[in-house]
């Protein structure tokens, strides 16, 4: 995405208005917030984790934030620039269900090979359980990461091959809201 300088130009705003659903004033507001947390113009993984931890005081979101950071860092340069940040916020907050599921697939497909294995999903689900803390998950039917992953695979792995293709993942989730709930653990995550 490239580095966005601390000064937000009209040209940059116009480009972001075309590529995100945000208005000019929303882009300016997001820009101010971003540069408050990252005055250097790019957010490191450490800064991202520190910021993310503020949203989950009852759990430990450190591991999940590392997976999330990777999905936000579109160009893979080890930092999140403003454009990458705004694109991710745009998709996760105002994206269609298809866009959110595409993003979720990318998040769960840790090695980027186009399929989600049980091990990859287990890593993400363990991180989610840790992030929300014991109190938030104690009343869940699948109250361990292993149970949650088994349920998801039973619902989604339609060909029974032990991994989930993007098509399998998205199609099954679109057909059954229970799958989206199982993936998210918490409203707003997907």
C-alpha positions in Angstrom: 0.0 0.0 0.0 2.9 2.3 0.5 3.7 4.8 3.3 1.1 7.5 3.9 2.9 10.6 5.2 1.6 12.3 8.4 0.1 15.0 6.3 -3.1 13.8 4.7 -3.3 15.3 1.2 -6.5 16.0 -0.8 -5.3 13.5 -3.4 -4.9 10.8 -0.7 -8.3 11.6 0.8 -10.0 11.4 -2.7 -8.3 8.0 -3.4 -9.4 6.7 0.0 -13.0 7.9 -0.6 -13.0 5.9 -3.8 -11.6 2.7 -2.2 -13.4 2.7 1.1 -16.9 3.5 2.2 -15.7 6.3 4.5 -16.5 10.0 4.0 -13.9 12.7 3.9 -14.5 13.6 7.5 -14.4 10.0 8.7 -11.1 9.5 6.8 -9.6 12.6 8.5 -10.9 11.4 11.9 -9.4 7.9 11.4 -6.1 9.5 10.2 -5.9 11.6 13.4 -6.5 8.5 15.6 -4.0 6.5 13.6 -1.2 9.1 13.9 -1.9 9.5 17.6 -1.0 5.8 18.1 1.6 5.8 15.4 3.3 9.2 15.0 5.9 7.7 12.7 3.3 6.9 10.1 3.4 3.1 10.3 2.3 0.8 13.1 4.6 -1.9 14.2 3.4 -5.2 15.5 4.3 -4.2 19.0 2.3 -0.9 18.7 -0.6 -2.8 17.2 -0.7 -5.4 20.0 -0.4 -2.7 22.6 -3.4 -0.8 21.1 -5.4 -4.0 20.6 -4.9 -5.1 24.3 -6.9 -2.1 25.4 -10.0 -3.5 23.9 -9.9 -6.8 25.8 -8.9 -6.1 29.4 -10.3 -9.3 30.8 -8.3 -11.6 28.5 -5.0 -11.8 26.7 -5.3 -10.8 23.1 -1.6 -10.9 22.4 -1.6 -14.0 20.2 -4.8 -13.1 18.3 -3.5 -9.6 17.7 -0.4 -11.1 16.0 -2.6 -13.1 13.6 -4.8 -10.0 13.0 -1.7 -7.8 12.4 -0.6 -10.2 9.7 -4.0 -9.9 8.0 -3.9 -6.1 8.1 -0.3 -5.9 6.8 -1.3 -6.2 3.1 2.1 -5.7 1.6 3.9 -7.9 4.2 6.5 -5.3 5.1 6.1 -5.8 8.9 4.2 -2.6 9.5 0.7 -1.3 9.0 0.5 2.0 7.1 -2.6 4.3 7.3 -4.0 3.0 4.0 -3.7 -0.6 5.1 -5.3 0.2 8.4 -8.2 2.1 6.8 -8.8 -0.7 4.3 -9.0 -3.3 7.1 -11.2 -1.2 9.3 -13.5 -0.5 6.3 -13.8 -4.2 5.5 -14.3 -5.4 9.0 -16.7 -2.6 10.0 -18.7 -2.0 6.8 -17.9 -4.9 4.5 -20.5 -7.3 3.1 -20.7 -10.7 4.7 -18.8 -12.1 1.7 -16.0 -9.6 2.3 -15.9 -10.4 5.9 -15.8 -14.1 5.2 -13.0 -13.6 2.7 -11.1 -11.7 5.3 -11.8 -14.4 8.0 -10.6 -17.1 5.6 -7.3 -15.2 5.1 -7.0 -14.8 8.8 -7.5 -18.5 9.5 -5.3 -19.6 6.5 -2.1 -18.9 8.5 0.3 -20.3 5.9 -1.5 -18.7 3.0 -1.8 -22.0 1.0 -5.5 -21.6 0.1 -6.8 -24.1 2.7 -7.5 -24.0 6.4 -6.3 -27.0 8.3 -7.6 -28.1 11.7 -4.2 -27.0 13.2 -4.5 -23.5 11.7 -8.0 -23.1 13.0 -7.0 -24.4 16.4 -4.3 -21.8 16.7 -6.7 -19.0 15.9 -9.5 -20.4 18.2 -7.0 -20.8 21.1 -5.9 -17.2 20.6 -9.6 -16.1 20.6 -10.4 -18.0 23.7 -7.4 -16.4 25.4 -8.4 -13.0 24.2 -11.9 -13.2 25.6 -10.9 -14.7 28.9 -12.5 -17.5 31.0 -15.5 -15.6 32.0 -16.7 -14.9 28.5 -16.4 -18.5 27.3 -17.6 -20.5 30.3 -21.2 -20.8 29.1 -20.4 -21.7 25.5 -21.5 -25.2 24.4 -18.1 -25.8 22.9 -16.1 -24.4 25.8 -12.7 -25.6 24.6 -10.9 -24.6 21.5 -10.7 -28.3 20.4 -14.5 -28.7 20.8 -15.1 -25.5 18.8 -12.8 -26.6 16.0 -14.4 -30.0 15.8 -17.9 -28.4 15.5 -16.8 -26.0 12.8 -15.2 -28.8 10.7 -18.2 -31.0 11.2 -20.4 -28.2 9.8 -18.1 -27.0 7.0 -15.8 -29.7 5.8 -18.3 -31.0 3.2 -15.9 -33.2 1.3 -14.4 -34.6 4.5 -10.8 -34.1 3.4 -9.7 -32.6 6.7 -9.1 -29.0 5.5 -11.3 -26.2 4.3 -11.1 -24.6 0.9 -12.1 -20.9 0.6 -15.2 -21.9 -1.4 -16.2 -24.5 1.2 -15.6 -22.0 4.0 -17.5 -19.1 2.5 -20.4 -21.1 1.0 -21.1 -23.0 4.2 -20.9 -19.9 6.3 -23.3 -18.0 4.0 -25.8 -20.9 4.3 -25.7 -21.3 8.1 -25.4 -18.4 10.6 -24.4 -20.9 13.2 -21.1 -21.3 11.4 -20.4 -17.6 11.5 -21.3 -17.6 15.2 -19.0 -20.5 15.8 -16.2 -18.7 14.0 -16.6 -15.5 15.8 -17.3 -16.4 19.4 -18.3 -12.8 19.8 -20.6 -10.4 17.8 -18.6 -8.1 15.7 -15.5 -10.3 15.1 -16.8 -11.3 11.7 
